[in-house]
Amino acid sequence: MTEKETYPLLSEIEFPADLRRLPVEQLPQVCNELRRFIIHELADNPGHFASSLGVVELTVALHYVFDTPNDRIVWDVGHQAYGHKILTGRRTLFHTNRKLGGLKPFPSPEESEYDTCTCGHASNSISVALGMAVGIKKKPLSGSPQREERHVVAVIGDGSMTGGLAFEGLNNVSSTPNDMLIILNDNDMSIDRSVGGMGEYLHKLHTSGTYNNLRDKTARLMYRWHVLNDDRKGRVLRFNNALKSLLTNQRNIFEGLNIRYFGPEDGHNVVELVRTLRRIKDMRGPKMLHLHTVKGKGFEPAERNATVWHAPGKFDPETGERLTPDPDKPQPPRFQDVFGETLLEMARKDERIVGVTPAMPTGCSLCIMQKEMPERTFDVGIAEGHAVTFSAGLAREGMRPFCNIYSSFAQRAYDNIIHDVAISRLPVVLCLDRAGLVGEDGPTHHGAFDLAALRPIPNVTIASPMDEHELRRLMFTALHCDRGPFVIRYPRGRGVLVDWRCPLEAVPVGKGRRLREASGPTAVLSLGPIGNVAAEAIRDSGLDIAHYDMRFAKPLDEELLTEVAQRYSRIITLEDGAKEGGMGTAVLEWMAEHGFRPDIVRLGLPDNFVEHGSPGELYRIVGLDKDSIKVELKKLSSL
Ligand SMILES: Cc1ncc(C[n+]2csc(CCOP(=O)(O)OP(=O)(O)O)c2C)c(N)n1
């Protein structure tokens, strides 16, 4: 079948202007085709799946009603924006999505004028959209007293609405004159189930059956009596809200913040959505439209288990079977699972241990402990800063919190780490998952900056395990360490040891390991799992090169460094974090300050944002794969 036969309407839509030429009655078919297109593309070229399926109708309705790209749509996180990409000039390139050199994983203004801001980290849409809405009004137009007219729409999920930044945005929206529209895409899911009071509140709003029934009946009656009609649309909607407040016997939070609230509505009825958006689009003042959607809508396995289908990898689009490479081959575990299993093992023996995650229990495998000890694990919502400060409170009362945050999301918690944990030397263990290059999720998600950012903070210990055994040992060490915050960073994906369980024993804090001695002049100092790549490179090179696993970026092992400085005149430092300010820089500083002058080559992530691609491709590009390291070893050895 040709594309035209498979997708008769979609194949004719290059840009939203083409969509806007269709009669509204054809929109359900466009949605149907768009959904099928996403399912078939994602089956073969994996990415974020369930979220995009849930907003197919919303995406079509938004581009139909609003004059994009003149009007601005701001997607929160951007993991749900595949439909948006496909309708905005990128359908024929969609097979390159997330691949090296292909379409970017999240909306990005560098890629398309329809993408209004950098997306990837949650909860920023309201703030960005408010800034745009205000900026549009304020921007002087040359030679004219007129101001531009554009609509600004933020689309935020109920999960992202749990983030502090979203609340800060709402607070400001309510007091700064603007006409923006916030669309709350409420599917009751984050990646895992949405948690917290906001979720429950939203749930109450859309399950308020009394209100919904009465509203529909009353509206129908009033239409029949010609009291209300489409021309009096604003009044109809406001009447609904007044009725709602009356019936739910509580003031709507958003209304309380001076944001006109509409809904909740079925987010899968595209025709109705178009009608609603047209009604509220030009109303003055900030507005919120609350939609109820189903994550994974239209693909039964995803509707049933949206967590697994958030980003499912390859699958069979007909049967829904997920395809894993070599399922029977024994593989080393994922670092995240070693974290989850080890934490549970330790928690069984030590009642002080609690686990904290900002909305990633499955992603970081805290769910392993959560299953057995739900009362000792805390999913706090998309709230990294809060997760850290909450952990500080727990630690103050004698608990031993293990707070697990993806490295790049932990950027949100920088001050909390300094102010609430480090100054007081509280024993919070910060496990930073997804450290290093994460691959297809690209620059917003690479864990590049933690080492350089955390290193200057007093009282902080920073470690990175070379393998699974080391992760277990470091977790055990951290549990018994009273020096203040203890950071353990480890990467996405699998380690190297199939047989990963080892006795839990402590290692001395701030001590590295000599892995290999040499009689030649060169030594490699590595931090973390990239040490395994270095070990292979050294072996393959056939050169006589020493190798040390630093284990700790802070405190540095001064004894080890003294030994290295006295025995070797050429040093390569190796880390999978930003080179500027990282472990290599620490070694360079230490050598200079202690009167040693070896030749030092620092290998790490470059001073630019690394794009998306497979981890293998990206490590090659930044010169941290085995072959590139070998070249460096040879270069330095031949000096
Ligand atoms: C700051 C930050 N923390 C965590 C994440 C990981 N994350 C990506 S999507 C997501 C869930 C978002 O839920 P919601 O906004 O409801 O969107 P849905 O997927 O349900 O459509 C999370 C936690 C992130 N992108 N950014």
The ligand as a Tripos MOL2 file, in Angstrom:
@<TRIPOS>MOLECULE
LIG
   26    27     1     0     0
SMALL
NO_CHARGES

@<TRIPOS>ATOM
      1 C1         12.5320   17.5970   35.9920 C.3       1 LIG1
      2 C2         12.1120   16.2580   35.4590 C.ar      1 LIG1
      3 N1         11.9530   15.2230   36.3000 N.ar      1 LIG1
      4 C3         11.5830   14.0200   35.8150 C.ar      1 LIG1
      5 C4         11.3640   13.8300   34.4870 C.ar      1 LIG1
      6 C5         11.0410   12.4530   33.9370 C.3       1 LIG1
      7 N2          9.6880   12.4180   33.3760 N.ar      1 LIG1
      8 C6          9.4920   12.5090   32.0520 C.ar      1 LIG1
      9 S1          7.8910   12.4410   31.6550 S.2       1 LIG1
     10 C7          7.4350   12.2790   33.2410 C.ar      1 LIG1
     11 C8          5.9940   12.1370   33.5780 C.3       1 LIG1
     12 C9          5.2090   13.2980   33.1300 C.3       1 LIG1
     13 O1          3.8820   13.0940   33.4460 O.3       1 LIG1
     14 P1          2.7720   14.0010   32.8050 P.3       1 LIG1
     15 O2          3.2230   15.3980   32.7960 O.co2     1 LIG1
     16 O3          1.5080   13.7040   33.4940 O.co2     1 LIG1
     17 O4          2.7270   13.5310   31.3020 O.3       1 LIG1
     18 P2          2.1390   12.1690   30.6870 P.3       1 LIG1
     19 O5          3.3460   11.3370   30.3500 O.co2     1 LIG1
     20 O6          1.2680   11.5260   31.6940 O.co2     1 LIG1
     21 O7          1.4150   12.5860   29.4870 O.co2     1 LIG1
     22 C10         8.5390   12.2630   34.0750 C.ar      1 LIG1
     23 C11         8.4890   12.0970   35.5470 C.3       1 LIG1
     24 C12        11.5450   14.9390   33.6460 C.ar      1 LIG1
     25 N3         11.3740   14.8420   32.3150 N.pl3     1 LIG1
     26 N4         11.9050   16.1230   34.1470 N.ar      1 LIG1
@<TRIPOS>BOND
     1     1     2 1
     2     2     3 ar
     3     2    26 ar
     4     3     4 ar
     5     4     5 ar
     6     5     6 1
     7     5    24 ar
     8     6     7 1
     9     7     8 ar
    10     7    22 ar
    11     8     9 ar
    12     9    10 ar
    13    10    11 1
    14    10    22 ar
    15    11    12 1
    16    12    13 1
    17    13    14 1
    18    14    15 2
    19    14    16 1
    20    14    17 1
    21    17    18 1
    22    18    19 2
    23    18    20 1
    24    18    21 1
    25    22    23 1
    26    24    25 1
    27    24    26 ar
@<TRIPOS>SUBSTRUCTURE
     1 LIG1         1 GROUP 0 **** ****
